Every structure is written in C-alpha cells, then in structure tokens.
C-alpha cells in the first residue's frame, strides 16, 4: 500500500527526506545585542506529537548547543503532505521471484475506507506498506484491518511494528536525528550547506511483533527473533 505524490530515487533515506534544516542569522534590527543563530526545522508532517524537535534538540545539546542560550530552535510542520517511495523496484523484484503483486494507492486519509474495502474483497497473502507521512500515521488503522483479516504485514519502521505490523525493517529514526544534529552543528560552526555531503542512514533495524504473530497463528522462528533489534511481546 502506498500513497501517491513523490519519488524517492534509489531508496535514499537521507536525513533531508525527513527534515529540511536551515541555520539563518537573526535580523539585527529586530533582536537584542546578544545575537543567537536561528535553526529552523521543517518536517512534512506536524511538529507536535512526533518527538522530532525533542530528539534533535537533545542531539544539539550533546554537541554544546543550548536552545534559548546559544541557539534558537524553531520547528514548523508541513501539514502531513503525502510523499511516497515508488513501487517500481518492489514490483520488479517480485516479478523476478515469481510473486504476483498489485498496488493500492491512498492520496488522503479519506481514501483508506475505499482502499481497505477493495482489499477486503480480494485478500492477498500478505501486505507490504510503503512509508510516508500519510501511511506512517495510519499504520495502526492498516494493522488493525490486517489483523481482522488475518493478513501478515511488512512495514518499514519499528514504530509501525509497535502499532501492530507483524515485522518491520528500515532505517533508524534515532540515526536520522543524529545526522540532523551533526548537519546543524556544522552549519552553526561556519560550514556552507552546499559544501556538505548528503548523509544516508547506515543503521537499519528489524522489529518483530510477537503479539501480532500469535494473533495470526504464525510461529516466528528463533533465528528471526535473535536477529531482530526489537521483539515486541
């Protein structure tokens, strides 16, 4: 299941895919004598309830930047504009393995009713959910549907496994925040954003939800449990 509206070339999970960071000097005429650098964080979904500002602020603090004292940190949300990874690579891999695959797209939250109804009429053997702001924040809705119809689900982030997905494998949000903090630190110390290399995630995590597995009557092999970074009981 995917949402339409974006292209993620070569599955590049750079920090910029989740946050566009800019360090701007504060206008002298509108600020007190002690000028603080201003760091703006723009995320595609809302700032509230995501924990992103808190995590990045903590990363900056560990690097010596204190919000309100040595830097001013502001977050603005993009209102949940959907972005998605293209399904072409997945479909090509499935064909190579002899697996039949079909896609269902959602463009807004209201689309889920029709999409899930259509899915219920012709249930697949398993469900793979691509991730963007829309699908991330509707992960529990999809997981509940899948559980009701005894569908194993594969998701990207461990937070989605916690919401009820059977298994997840994807980059670590914590690493994204660390990358963002490092990028801000370099800019605040004088580096030019255009000269900085794009950083990609290097740490990937696998989570297994055993509660979902038991509800589906699936026995997760011990070898999978051992390899998992997180096992949800």
LOMARTOR-818087 format. One record per residue (C-alpha): x, y, z. Coordinates in steps of 0.1 Angstrom, whole numbers, plus 2048, in hexadecimal, padded with zeros to 3 digits. Layout:
XYZ ...
% end
This chain:
800800800 80E8227F6 8048467F4 8098597D4 81D8797CF 8428757D3 8618637C5 87C8557DC 89884C7C4 8AD82E7CC 89C82B7EE 8B18477FC 8A984D820 8BD86D825 8B5882843 8A889C82B 88C885822 87E88B844 88A8AE84D 8968CC83A 8AD8DE851 8B990284E 8CE918864 8C793D85F 8D595B870 8BC96F884 8B4991876 8C79AB88B 8AD9C588B 8939AF89B 8A999C8B4 8BC9A68D4 8E19AB8D4 8E99878DC 8E19778BB 8D99528BA 8DA93C89B 8B8932890 8B290E886 892906873 8858E2870 86B8DB856 85B8B8856 8418AB83D 8298A385A 8218B587A 83B8BE894 8238B68B1 8228928BD 83F8858A7 85B88A8C0 8728968A3 8798B98B1 8818AA8D3 8998908C5 8AC8A98AF 8AE8C28CB 8BD8A78E1 8D689F8C6 8E08C48C4 8E38C68EA 8FB8A98E9 9108BD8D0 9108DC8E6 8F28EF8D8 8D88FA8F2 8B69058E5 8AF9288F1 8D392F8FC 8EA9288E0 8D19218C4 8AC9268BC 89A9078B0 87990A89E 8648ED88E 8498F1874 8348D4866 8298CF842 8068C484B 80B89F842 8118A381C 81488080E 8348747FF 83B8517F4 8558397E8 84F82C7C5 8438087C3 8558017A3 8747F17B3 85E7DB7C9 8497CF7AC 8687C7797 8777B27B4 8567A07B9 853797794 87778A795 86D7737B2 84D7687A1 83777A7BA 81778B7AF 8137AF7BC 7F97CA7BA 7F97ED7C8 7DE8037D8 7E48287DC 7D88407F6 7DB8667F1 7C9872810 7BC862831 799860823 7A5848808 7AB82D821 786823824 78481A7FF 7A680B7FC 7A17F481A 77E7EA80D 78D7E17EC 7A97CE7FC 7907BA811 77F7AE7F1 79F79D7E4 7B6797801 7DB7917F8 7F277980B 80579681B 8057BC81C 8237D3817 81F7F7822 835812813 83C82F82A 836854829 82586C841 802860837 80983B83A 81E83F859 80385086C 7E9837860 7FE818868 7E880D885 7C980F86F 7D97F9855 7E77E186F 7C47DD87F 7B57D685D 7D07BD855 7CC7AB877 7A67A9873 7AB799851 7C978385C 7E1794845 80779584E 8157B8848 8377C5841 8407E9849 85E7FF849 86380F86B 8627FE88D 849817899 831807880 8387E588E 82F7F38B0 80E7FE8A0 8067DA897 81A7D2877 8287AE878 84B7B786F 85E7D7866 8807DE856 88D80084F 8A481D858 8A682987C 894849885 8AE84F8A0 8CA84F887 8B7869871 8B588088F 8DA87B896 8E2883871 8CC8A2873 8DD8AE893 9008AA883 8F58BD864 8E78DA879 9078DA88E 91D8DD86F 9088F9861 90890C882 92E909883 931919860 92E8FD847 91B904827 8FD8EE822 9058EB7FC 9288DC805 91A8C281D 91689E810 8F488E811 8F387482D 8E085582B 8D483D846 8ED82184E 8DB81186B 8BC7FC862 8A67EC87C 88F7CD87C 8727CA894 85B7AC898 8397AF8A9 83378D8BA 8107988C6 80679D8A2 81677C898 8037698B3 7E27798A8 7E976E884 7F474B88F 817750882 835742893 85375988F 87374488D 88C7488A8 8A675288E 891770885 88B77A8A9 8B07798B0 8B878F892 89D7A989B 8A87C98AB 8877CB8BE 86E7AF8C6 84B7BD8D0 83A7A58E9 
% end
